[in-house]
Structures are given as C-alpha cells and as structure tokens.
Amino acid sequence: MMYQARVLKVKFEPAPACFLRKLCLIGLYKKIWEASFSYPSWFSSSARNLIKRILDPNPLTRITIPEILQDEWFKKGYKPPKFKQDDDVNIDDNILYFTWL
C-alpha cells in the first residue's frame, strides 16, 4: 500500500498483453514469491529499503510492525498525534442516547 500510495499503481501486476489468465497468474505469483519488482527513479533510498523489507517473501527476515515504526523513512516528518483530555464521558449515557435516536 505504501508503494501504491507513492506511485499510484499496483506493485505486482501481470503482463499487460496476457491472454491466458492462468499463465498470467502463475507469472504474477512468481513475481510476488521472488519479490521481483523495480522502483521509480525518484524513490529515496530509505523508501526503497523499507519497501524491500516489507515485501520480503521470507517471513523470518521480513520487517515487523515495531521495526517499521522505528524505520528512518517512516519516522521522517512524522508527528505523533496529540490527544487532549476531554471531560469524563459516561459511555453508557452515549449508548443510550444513540440507541434512542
């Protein structure tokens, strides 16, 4: 999804002139299995590295969510949300209100 959001196209897709659907899917699965893909030239090296680690076909070496959150590209420009403390809210009252609307 990170790749698609940056490039606005699907990362793995079958050949455009593929007439035999089964053969196209086999080729697509092979690309995914081998993590066979390329990056646009404008991708930074840190973005390339993160995507490569996310799409690692080996689950033992694939990056984990906590590691993604600590990655240099992911953290660049990230501002954690600031939560403000609201008044105490009684959830039961809210449920009652929305139930009877």
VEXLODREN-763841 format. One record per residue (C-alpha): residue number from 1; residue in one letter; z, x, y. Coordinates in nm, 2 decimals. Layout:
# VEXLODREN-763841
{NUM "A" {Z X Y}};
...
# end
This chain:
# VEXLODREN-763841
{1 "M" {0.00 0.00 0.00}};
{2 "M" {0.08 0.29 0.23}};
{3 "Y" {-0.28 0.42 0.17}};
{4 "Q" {-0.43 0.08 0.22}};
{5 "A" {-0.25 0.02 0.54}};
{6 "R" {-0.37 0.35 0.68}};
{7 "V" {-0.73 0.34 0.56}};
{8 "L" {-0.78 -0.04 0.54}};
{9 "K" {-0.94 -0.02 0.19}};
{10 "V" {-0.82 -0.02 -0.17}};
{11 "K" {-0.72 0.32 -0.31}};
{12 "F" {-0.87 0.28 -0.66}};
{13 "E" {-1.18 0.07 -0.69}};
{14 "P" {-1.47 0.06 -0.95}};
{15 "A" {-1.81 0.19 -0.87}};
{16 "P" {-1.99 -0.04 -0.62}};
{17 "A" {-2.30 -0.08 -0.84}};
{18 "C" {-2.11 -0.16 -1.16}};
{19 "F" {-2.27 -0.44 -1.36}};
{20 "L" {-2.08 -0.42 -1.68}};
{21 "R" {-1.73 -0.54 -1.59}};
{22 "K" {-1.56 -0.39 -1.89}};
{23 "L" {-1.71 -0.05 -1.83}};
{24 "C" {-1.61 -0.07 -1.46}};
{25 "L" {-1.25 -0.15 -1.55}};
{26 "I" {-1.24 0.14 -1.80}};
{27 "G" {-1.36 0.37 -1.53}};
{28 "L" {-1.11 0.23 -1.28}};
{29 "Y" {-0.82 0.27 -1.53}};
{30 "K" {-0.93 0.63 -1.59}};
{31 "K" {-0.92 0.70 -1.22}};
{32 "I" {-0.57 0.55 -1.19}};
{33 "W" {-0.44 0.73 -1.51}};
{34 "E" {-0.57 1.06 -1.38}};
{35 "A" {-0.47 0.99 -1.02}};
{36 "S" {-0.82 1.07 -0.92}};
{37 "F" {-0.87 1.00 -0.55}};
{38 "S" {-0.95 1.16 -0.22}};
{39 "Y" {-0.81 1.12 0.13}};
{40 "P" {-0.98 1.07 0.46}};
{41 "S" {-1.00 1.39 0.66}};
{42 "W" {-0.77 1.25 0.93}};
{43 "F" {-0.47 1.21 0.69}};
{44 "S" {-0.20 1.46 0.78}};
{45 "S" {-0.09 1.70 0.50}};
{46 "S" {0.25 1.53 0.49}};
{47 "A" {0.09 1.19 0.44}};
{48 "R" {-0.13 1.33 0.17}};
{49 "N" {0.16 1.49 -0.01}};
{50 "L" {0.37 1.17 0.00}};
{51 "I" {0.08 0.95 -0.13}};
{52 "K" {0.01 1.21 -0.40}};
{53 "R" {0.37 1.20 -0.51}};
{54 "I" {0.38 0.81 -0.50}};
{55 "L" {0.07 0.78 -0.71}};
{56 "D" {0.18 1.05 -0.97}};
{57 "P" {0.09 0.90 -1.30}};
{58 "N" {0.38 1.07 -1.47}};
{59 "P" {0.70 0.85 -1.42}};
{60 "L" {0.92 1.16 -1.49}};
{61 "T" {0.77 1.35 -1.19}};
{62 "R" {0.68 1.06 -0.97}};
{63 "I" {0.88 1.04 -0.64}};
{64 "T" {1.17 0.80 -0.63}};
{65 "I" {1.26 0.55 -0.36}};
{66 "P" {1.55 0.76 -0.24}};
{67 "E" {1.32 1.06 -0.22}};
{68 "I" {1.06 0.86 -0.03}};
{69 "L" {1.32 0.77 0.22}};
{70 "Q" {1.40 1.14 0.28}};
{71 "D" {1.04 1.25 0.29}};
{72 "E" {0.93 1.42 0.62}};
{73 "W" {0.63 1.18 0.68}};
{74 "F" {0.83 0.87 0.61}};
{75 "K" {1.11 0.98 0.84}};
{76 "K" {0.88 1.08 1.13}};
{77 "G" {0.93 0.84 1.41}};
{78 "Y" {1.14 0.61 1.21}};
{79 "K" {1.42 0.44 1.40}};
{80 "P" {1.67 0.27 1.18}};
{81 "P" {1.74 -0.09 1.28}};
{82 "K" {2.04 -0.16 1.49}};
{83 "F" {2.24 -0.46 1.38}};
{84 "K" {2.46 -0.63 1.62}};
{85 "Q" {2.77 -0.81 1.51}};
{86 "D" {2.74 -1.18 1.57}};
{87 "D" {3.02 -1.43 1.58}};
{88 "D" {3.17 -1.52 1.24}};
{89 "V" {2.94 -1.76 1.07}};
{90 "N" {3.06 -2.01 0.81}};
{91 "I" {2.78 -2.02 0.55}};
{92 "D" {2.90 -2.35 0.41}};
{93 "D" {2.85 -2.51 0.75}};
{94 "N" {2.50 -2.38 0.78}};
{95 "I" {2.41 -2.50 0.43}};
{96 "L" {2.55 -2.84 0.52}};
{97 "Y" {2.35 -2.85 0.84}};
{98 "F" {2.02 -2.76 0.69}};
{99 "T" {2.07 -2.98 0.39}};
{100 "W" {2.11 -3.29 0.60}};
{101 "L" {1.82 -3.23 0.84}};
# end
